[in-house]
Amino acid sequence: MELEIKDIGFRSIEEMDMPLLREIYGSTRQEELDKGTNWNDEQKKLFIDQQFYAQHQYYQKTFLKTKYYIIEKENIPIGRLYIDSSFENEGIKIIDITLLPEWRNKSIGSSILKEILKKAADHNRSVEIHVEVFNPAMELYKRLGFKKISETNGVYHLMEWTSK
């Protein structure tokens, strides 16, 4: 699935992107660590390192048909998109979409999601994503028409969008 968004590019991740991917992942956990722990910076760094590498290995082993992209704006890395456009041969699964904090709330994420939804509608496919209950992007998903279809451990909502 080719995504076409003005000024936004997608390139496959490479081994040299691991520090960047770790930074992107870490940005999603920073507020939680700052508010929810009394850890020093080194403890936080070790936790983020461990969690990022565990997640990365899990994704690589579990989601074998997934495309792993660095999101770029004018060749500057700004986030990551992990997407399986052949999910169970009938849908699209967004494994992860994250923008670095300085690129959030600039309509970039919504532009990417709208393009994914457009492609899904063109092929009569649904789109799924797991979203943490407290994720600020939850409202965006709801505005775009995603509906909660299940819940895991009271933490993750499986959200689905359909063109019907």
Protein Blocks (a to p, Z undefined) as FASTA:
>chain_A
ZZddehiacddddfklmmmmmmmmmmmmmmmmmmmpccdfklmmmmmmmmmmmmmmmmmm
mmmmbccddddeehiafbdcdddfkgghlaccdfbdcddfklgonlmmmmmmmmmmmmmm
mnopacdddddfklmklmmmmmnopacfbdeehlaccddddfZZ
